[in-house]
Amino acid sequence: MAGLIKRADIDEVRSRVNIADVVGDYVDLKGAGVGSLKGLCPFHDERSPSFHVRPQVGRYHCFGCGEDGDVFSFIQKTDHTTFQEAVERMAARINFTLHYEDGGQASDHGNRARLLAANEAAREFFVEHLTAPEADPGRRFLGERGFDPAAAARFGVGFAPKSFDALRSHLKGRGFSEDELLTSGLLSQGDRNAYDRFRGRLIWPIRDVTGATIGFGARKLLDDDNGPKYLNTPETPIYHKSQVLYGLDLARRDISKEKQVVIVEGYTDVMACHLAGVTTAVATCGTSFGVDHIKVLRPMIGDSRGLDTSAGGEVVFTFDPDEAGQRAASRAFTEEQRFASQTFVAIAPDGLDPCDLRLNRGDDAVRRMITSKRPMFEFMIKRTLEGHDLETVDGRSSGLRAAAPVVAGIRDRSLMQGYIRALSGWLGIDPSEVEPAVFAATKAAAAPKAVERLAPSSDPSRQSITSLPEAPPAEEGPSILRLPDDPSTRMERDALMAILQHPTAASRDLTTQAAFAVFVNGSLSVVRDAVAASLDQLDAPNYVEAVLAQTPGPFLGLVQELAVGPLPEREGRDMAVYCEGILSALVERDLLRQKAELLGQMHRTDPRDDPEKRSRIAQRLVEVEAARRSLRNE
């Protein structure tokens, strides 16, 4: 059994890995204040970015769905790994050697790491066999489609020998068990023995966003192959076809950079697009484009809800002109409403797919196909009208009824007006007849919108977390979003954020005084108590975890938000100065409170009745005033 990783090593890996780099493989992150980044949450479908990452703290938090954690929990949730596997992956990322309790070794059997290793070994096997004599049909297939050996190497294309167990024998010789190979989908189970799933086929490796091989797509080549034209890896612990996009590992950086994704229909189409310079192309793997694919892509293109959709990214669909392609177009249009970015349809002349277009007309034709894209709404409206005889009054009337809901789904009102005029022109009727039909359909097509909880302020001291979703229901516990917006509460909130996010920025003495100051807000006072109980862990790399361990359950979410939320400070300012300032202000407020209480006691104490008590109060007043002067001089 694998040994447990030593705690010191876990802490070391956590402190060395930049969480922003890891999350950035999945989410398009943008600045959200000093030391804070935000993007669309990869854990739930949202229109406005509410997922915040704080590299300094090493944590993330979504103010929309409440997902929270460190780099290890992020990998666990996004890639469905165990904690130990997440630590091992991050250690490998930074070339850190882990040590295990009782001299144990890294986990190496039956888990994600082993399945990935088996897939990678299979990929190498397939690539090696592409040069074998028996792979001539595969090389000929590639050549006939305009792909030379360099292109095959760029995309890792390989060949599976036409053999019952060539891959099985090879991988078992590499130390993989038959159970692991069956679980990975590389083998299929026969009546008696397991056998190679892919035989006599051209092979494309399918990788996740990190470049790890998680499955394969195999193209039929031989006449005596009775299987389907394309055969993919079945569902496995690491391969889920509804969430996989071929070519995403190659395209993700350009997708984030250009805020564009081109969705094509096959492996060779992805290759053709990339070789022609359209490096944002990806394809689904044996399934239709759906909700889970959108969840993968939206964070990458920063697809957030805005007033002007033209300022967002672009999602370009390409479809074959046949009936299957038309059905795919209809399905894509159904999902279009989930994007805030503009969606387009690109169709090549003569109905060629990108691969054939490049082969017949060259790279420039592929690029022109994408640049000449048409808006998805225009495409779908015209396609809807194709089913009606617009030469007759009845046909125009039925065409209007069919097309009105399509126009009603347009989010941008000015764009909707433009399509109302366009539809009236295509139908040959007056816009005054089209508009009522569209607006009647609009009521049913209204979509929920994210709200701005608090507006930005030019005064950093009044600024809060902006562009967050509406506050969750009260029963979910206290939240930053529901704190009162008065100066006292803002000061307490900002002081706790400073301590949680920069625990060593201010002096330990000042931090201790702040942790024992009286708070006005009840929820924040609970967090203050947890901070005070964790002062001995102030220098620990996982200080927030120590505070969370001291926090009552209903208040955990509030601590998580405070640990990640953007600090109300301007970029470029010294964070130590800011932390000292906000904590000093909090402590001074507490000293003023103490002074007021002492003066009240002094007023109520008759010197003739209790001179010693009055003397003690006077002495304490001197000490409080001295502390105030000392604080102001720092």
Secondary structure, DSSP 4 states (H G I P E B T S, - for coil): -PPPBPHHHHHHHHHHS-HHHHHTTTS--EE-SBT-EEE--SSS--SS--EEEETTTTEEEETTT--EEEHHHHHHHHHT--HHHHHHHHHHHTTPPP-BGGG-----SSSHHHHHHHHHHHHHHHHHHTTSGGGHHHHHHHHHTT--HHHHHHTT-EEE-S-SSHHHHHHHHTT--HHHHHHTTSEEE-SSSEEES--SEEEEEEE-TTS-EEEEEEEE--TT--S-SEEE----SS--GGG-EETHHHHHHHHHHHTEEEEESSHHHHHHHHHTT-TTEEEESSS---HHHHHHHHHHHT----S-GGGS-EEEEE--SSHHHHHHHHHHHHHHTT-SSEEEEE--GGG--HHHHHHHH-HHHHHHHHHT-EEHHHHHHHHHHTTS-TTSHHHHHHHHHHHHHHHHT-S-HHHHHHHHHHHHHHHTS-HHHHHHHHHHHHHHH-------SS---SSGGG----SPPPPPPGGG---GGGS--SHHHHHHHHHHHHHHH-TTTS-HHHHHHHHTS--SSHHHHHHHHHHHHTGGGTTSTTHHHHHHHHS-GGGHHHHHHHHHSPBS--TTS-HHHHHHHHHHHHHHHHHHHHHHHHHHHHHH--TTT-HHHHHHHHHHHHHHHHHHHHHHH-
